[in-house]
Amino acid sequence: MPQSFSSMHGVVLVLLAAVLWGTTGTAHSFAPAGMPPFWVGALRLVMAGAFFLLLNRLLHTRTTASAAPLNWVRVLLCALCMVTYNMAFFAGLQYTGIGLGTAVAIGSSPVWAGLLQALILRRWPTRLWWLGTAIGVAGGFVMTLGKGGAMHTSFIGLALCLLAGFAYGAYAIVSQPLILQSGVTRVNAWVFFSAALIALPIAIALGGTPDFNAQGWAVVVYLGVVATGVAYLLFSIGLRSVSAATSVALSKFEPITAFALSIWVVGESPSWLALAGLALVLLGLWLVVHSEMRQNRQA
């Protein structure tokens, strides 16, 4: 019983993180036209790194001081995964459009995570988990088709979005043991700080000189502190009691949040196809959570 309760607590935290991630698109819609996407990706990592460094400093105790030494190889791998996800995702959207690119990146990430968990950790997700993931992925694409918008089947764009999904799934697999050994804030502080140091030169090389006004900086601060920093804080705490593959699969709640905000904030009218996709995503999430709970009861 305690183990199941702990796992459900982790599921709720990951879902809350996905809710915050789902606000990214709406927040970005308030950004001034012409904000360089590479700079948005890099600066949100800078803001998230500053958030975790400050939080780790405030929460620094004897417990964190006596925690296991950091595995710097894993820290660097996590940072590279985070940079790859941000850069590949934003670059991919330029070729495919927001709807299709997001569906491919988020839809592929749990598949990558499930395969990586099986290959690296020798823990194959259950058939019920795969069924729920498949239904959720299908639902995400149906939602995208139902919402319409500009979509381009660019090979380069699809490859970049698949790479972003792989990087996100790999991040969850690699970061979980780090978090369990060395603490949430400490690990994330170094991961995001390292990711920011890698991302800034890339932004300078590919994004040119940024020209942000006050509104643009407000958007970047929100994306970095809330939609990235607080979101990954919740996600990382959830990783302590939920498998990495399931945590990534639960991020399918992100498009549900974006879907709701597009109706309440932007004023879009959903089609029956989009609503059908929403129902499929919810069904897939329920099956994934049920699979996680059943595995914990059997453990």
GIZI-V582098 format. One record per pair of residues at least 24 apart in sequence whose C-alpha atoms are under 10 Angstrom apart, sorted by the first residue. I is the first residue (numbers start at 0). GAP is how many residues later the second one is. If there is no record, write none. Layout:
i;gap
I;GAP
I;GAP
This chain:
i;gap
0;295
0;296
1;294
1;295
2;238
2;290
2;293
2;294
2;296
3;237
3;238
3;288
3;289
3;290
3;291
3;292
3;293
3;294
3;295
4;236
4;288
4;291
5;232
5;234
5;235
5;236
5;290
6;231
6;232
6;233
6;234
6;235
6;236
6;282
6;285
6;286
6;289
7;230
7;233
7;234
7;281
7;284
7;285
7;288
8;228
8;229
8;232
8;233
9;224
9;225
9;226
9;227
9;228
9;229
9;230
9;231
9;232
9;233
9;237
10;224
10;226
10;227
10;228
10;230
10;231
10;232
10;235
10;236
10;239
10;278
10;281
10;282
11;222
11;223
11;226
11;238
12;218
12;219
12;220
12;221
12;222
12;223
12;224
12;225
12;226
12;229
12;234
13;217
13;218
13;219
13;220
13;221
13;222
13;223
13;224
13;225
13;228
13;232
13;233
13;234
13;235
13;236
13;237
13;239
14;216
14;219
14;220
14;223
14;232
14;235
14;236
14;237
14;238
14;239
14;270
15;214
15;215
15;218
15;219
15;222
15;234
15;235
15;237
15;238
16;209
16;210
16;211
16;212
16;213
16;214
16;215
16;216
16;217
16;218
16;219
16;221
16;233
16;234
16;236
16;237
17;209
17;213
17;214
17;216
17;217
17;229
17;230
17;232
17;233
17;234
17;235
17;236
17;237
17;238
17;239
17;240
18;208
18;212
18;232
18;233
18;234
18;235
18;236
18;237
18;238
18;239
19;203
19;206
19;207
19;208
19;209
19;210
19;211
19;212
19;214
19;233
19;234
19;237
19;238
20;202
20;205
20;206
20;207
20;209
20;210
20;211
20;230
20;232
20;233
20;234
20;236
20;237
21;205
21;229
21;230
21;231
21;232
21;233
21;234
21;235
21;236
21;237
21;238
21;239
22;199
22;200
22;203
22;204
22;231
22;232
22;234
22;235
22;236
22;237
22;238
22;239
23;195
23;198
23;199
23;200
23;202
23;203
23;204
23;230
23;233
23;234
24;73
24;77
24;198
24;230
24;232
24;233
24;234
24;236
24;237
25;231
25;232
25;233
25;235
25;236
25;239
25;240
26;191
26;192
26;193
26;195
26;196
26;200
27;188
27;191
27;192
27;194
27;195
28;190
28;237
29;185
29;186
29;188
29;189
30;181
30;182
30;183
30;184
30;185
30;186
30;187
30;188
30;189
31;180
31;181
31;182
31;183
31;184
31;185
31;187
32;179
32;183
33;176
33;177
33;178
33;182
34;172
34;175
34;176
34;177
34;178
34;181
34;185
35;54
35;167
35;170
35;171
35;172
35;173
35;174
35;175
35;176
36;49
36;50
36;52
36;53
36;54
36;56
36;57
36;166
36;169
36;170
36;173
37;48
37;49
37;50
37;51
37;52
37;53
37;161
37;162
37;164
37;165
37;166
37;167
37;168
37;169
37;170
37;172
38;48
38;51
38;160
38;161
38;162
38;163
38;164
38;165
38;167
38;168
38;169
38;170
38;171
38;172
38;173
38;181
39;46
39;47
39;50
39;163
39;167
39;170
39;176
39;177
39;179
39;180
39;181
39;183
39;184
40;41
40;42
40;44
40;45
40;46
40;47
40;48
40;49
40;50
40;155
40;158
40;159
40;162
40;179
40;182
40;183
41;41
41;44
41;45
41;153
41;154
41;155
41;156
41;157
41;158
41;159
41;160
41;161
41;162
41;165
41;178
41;182
42;153
42;156
42;157
42;160
42;174
42;177
42;178
42;180
42;181
43;42
43;148
43;152
43;175
43;176
43;177
43;178
43;179
43;180
43;181
43;182
43;183
43;184
43;185
44;34
44;37
44;38
44;41
44;146
44;147
44;148
44;149
44;150
44;151
44;152
44;153
44;154
44;155
44;175
44;178
44;179
44;180
44;183
44;184
45;146
45;147
45;148
45;149
45;150
45;151
45;153
45;154
45;174
45;175
45;178
45;179
45;183
46;145
46;146
46;149
46;173
46;174
46;175
46;176
46;177
46;178
46;179
46;181
46;182
47;140
47;141
47;143
47;144
47;145
47;147
47;148
47;173
47;174
47;175
47;176
47;177
47;178
47;179
47;180
47;181
47;182
47;183
47;184
47;185
48;139
48;140
48;141
48;142
48;143
48;144
48;145
48;146
48;147
48;148
48;175
48;176
48;179
48;180
49;139
49;142
49;143
49;146
49;174
49;175
49;179
50;134
50;137
50;138
50;141
50;142
50;173
50;174
50;175
50;177
50;178
50;179
50;182
51;132
51;133
51;134
51;135
51;136
51;137
51;138
51;139
51;140
51;141
51;173
51;177
51;178
51;180
51;181
52;132
52;133
52;134
52;135
52;136
52;137
52;139
52;140
53;131
53;135
54;130
54;131
54;134
54;174
55;127
55;128
55;129
55;130
55;131
55;132
55;133
55;134
56;128
56;129
56;132
58;126
58;127
59;125
59;126
62;119
62;120
63;118
63;119
63;120
63;121
63;122
64;117
64;118
64;121
65;116
66;113
66;114
66;115
66;116
66;119
67;110
67;112
67;113
67;114
67;115
68;109
68;112
68;113
69;108
69;109
69;111
69;112
69;113
69;116
69;117
69;120
70;106
70;107
70;110
70;111
70;116
71;106
71;115
71;118
71;119
73;97
73;100
73;101
73;103
73;104
73;113
73;117
74;96
74;99
74;100
74;103
74;112
74;113
74;115
74;116
74;117
74;119
74;120
75;114
75;115
75;116
75;118
75;119
76;90
76;93
76;94
76;97
76;98
76;114
76;117
76;118
77;89
77;90
77;92
77;93
77;94
77;95
77;96
77;97
77;100
77;109
77;110
77;112
77;113
77;114
77;116
77;117
78;92
78;96
78;109
78;111
78;112
78;113
78;114
78;115
78;116
78;117
78;118
78;119
78;120
79;87
79;91
79;111
79;112
79;114
79;115
79;116
79;118
79;119
80;82
80;83
80;84
80;85
80;86
80;87
80;88
80;89
80;90
80;91
80;93
80;94
80;110
80;114
81;82
81;85
81;86
81;88
81;89
81;109
81;110
81;112
81;113
81;114
81;116
81;117
82;81
82;84
82;85
82;109
82;111
82;112
82;113
82;114
82;115
82;116
82;117
82;119
83;76
83;79
83;80
83;81
83;82
83;83
83;84
83;111
83;114
83;115
84;75
84;76
84;77
84;78
84;79
84;80
84;81
84;82
84;83
84;84
84;85
84;86
85;78
85;81
85;82
85;109
85;113
86;73
86;74
86;76
86;77
86;112
86;115
86;116
87;69
87;71
87;72
87;73
87;74
87;75
87;76
87;77
87;79
88;68
88;69
88;70
88;71
88;72
88;73
88;74
88;75
88;76
88;78
89;67
89;70
89;71
89;74
90;65
90;66
90;69
90;70
90;73
91;62
91;63
91;64
91;65
91;66
91;67
91;68
91;69
91;70
91;71
91;72
92;58
92;59
92;64
92;65
92;67
92;68
93;58
93;60
93;63
94;56
94;57
94;58
94;59
94;60
94;61
94;62
94;63
94;65
94;66
95;54
95;55
95;56
95;57
95;58
95;59
95;60
95;61
95;62
95;64
95;65
96;52
96;53
96;54
96;55
96;56
96;57
96;60
97;46
97;51
97;52
97;53
97;54
98;41
98;42
98;44
98;45
98;46
98;48
98;49
98;50
98;51
98;52
98;53
98;156
99;40
99;41
99;43
99;44
99;45
99;48
99;49
99;50
99;51
99;52
99;53
99;57
99;58
99;61
100;43
100;50
100;51
100;52
100;53
100;56
100;57
100;58
100;59
100;60
100;61
100;63
101;38
101;39
101;42
101;59
101;60
101;62
101;63
101;153
102;34
102;35
102;36
102;37
102;38
102;39
102;40
102;41
102;42
102;58
102;59
102;62
102;149
102;152
103;33
103;36
103;37
103;53
103;54
103;55
103;56
103;57
103;58
103;59
103;60
103;61
104;53
104;54
104;55
104;56
104;57
104;58
104;59
104;60
104;61
104;62
104;63
105;31
105;34
105;55
105;56
105;58
105;59
105;60
105;62
105;63
105;142
105;143
105;145
105;146
105;147
105;148
105;149
106;26
106;27
106;29
106;30
106;31
106;32
106;33
106;34
106;54
106;55
106;58
106;141
106;142
106;144
106;145
106;148
107;25
107;26
107;29
107;53
107;54
107;55
107;56
107;57
107;58
107;60
107;61
107;140
107;141
108;28
108;52
108;53
108;54
108;55
108;56
108;57
108;58
108;59
108;60
108;61
108;63
108;136
108;139
108;140
108;142
108;143
109;24
109;26
109;27
109;55
109;56
109;58
109;59
109;60
109;62
109;134
109;135
109;136
109;137
109;138
109;139
109;140
109;141
109;142
110;26
110;54
110;55
110;58
110;134
110;137
110;138
111;50
111;51
111;53
111;54
111;55
111;56
111;57
111;58
111;61
111;133
111;136
111;137
112;52
112;53
112;54
112;55
112;56
112;57
112;58
112;59
112;60
112;130
112;131
112;132
112;133
112;134
112;135
112;136
113;55
113;56
113;59
113;129
113;130
113;131
113;132
113;134
113;135
114;54
114;55
114;130
115;50
115;53
115;54
115;56
115;57
115;58
115;128
115;129
116;52
116;53
116;55
116;56
116;57
116;126
116;127
116;128
117;127
119;53
119;54
120;52
122;120
122;122
123;121
124;118
124;120
124;121
124;163
124;166
124;167
124;170
125;162
125;165
125;166
125;168
125;169
126;161
126;164
127;156
127;159
127;160
127;161
127;162
127;163
127;164
127;166
128;116
128;117
128;120
128;155
128;156
128;157
128;158
128;159
128;160
128;161
128;162
128;163
129;119
129;154
129;157
129;158
129;161
130;153
130;156
130;157
130;160
131;117
131;148
131;149
131;150
131;151
131;152
131;153
131;154
131;155
131;156
131;157
131;158
131;159
132;112
132;113
132;115
132;116
132;117
132;119
132;148
132;150
132;151
132;152
132;153
132;154
132;155
133;115
133;146
133;147
133;150
134;142
134;144
134;145
134;146
134;147
134;148
134;149
134;150
134;152
134;153
135;113
135;114
135;116
135;117
135;141
135;142
135;143
135;144
135;145
135;146
135;147
135;148
135;149
135;150
135;151
135;152
136;112
136;115
136;140
136;143
136;144
136;147
136;148
137;139
137;142
137;143
137;146
138;113
138;134
138;135
138;136
138;137
138;138
138;139
138;140
138;141
138;142
138;143
138;144
138;145
139;112
139;113
139;115
139;116
139;134
139;136
139;137
139;138
139;139
139;140
139;141
139;142
140;133
140;136
140;137
140;140
141;131
141;132
141;133
141;134
141;135
141;136
141;138
141;139
142;112
142;113
142;116
142;127
142;128
142;129
142;130
142;131
142;132
142;133
142;134
142;135
142;136
142;137
142;138
143;111
143;115
143;129
143;130
143;133
143;134
144;126
144;128
144;129
144;132
145;124
145;125
145;126
145;127
145;128
145;129
145;130
145;131
145;132
146;112
146;115
146;121
146;122
146;123
146;124
146;125
146;126
146;127
146;128
146;130
147;122
147;123
147;126
164;83
167;80
168;75
168;76
168;78
168;79
168;80
169;74
169;75
169;78
170;73
170;77
171;63
171;64
171;67
171;71
171;72
171;73
171;74
171;75
171;76
172;66
172;70
172;71
172;72
172;74
172;75
173;70
174;61
174;64
174;69
175;60
175;61
175;62
175;63
175;64
175;65
175;66
175;67
175;68
176;62
176;63
176;67
178;57
178;58
178;60
178;61
179;56
179;57
179;59
179;60
179;61
180;59
182;53
182;54
182;57
183;48
183;49
183;50
183;51
183;52
183;53
183;55
183;56
184;47
184;48
184;51
184;52
186;49
187;41
187;44
187;45
187;48
188;40
191;36
191;37
240;55
241;47
241;50
241;51
241;54
242;49
244;43
244;47
245;39
245;42
245;43
245;45
245;46
246;41
246;42
246;45
248;35
248;36
248;39
248;40
249;31
249;34
249;35
249;36
249;38
249;39
250;34
251;29
251;30
251;32
251;33
252;25
252;28
252;29
252;32
254;26
255;25
255;26
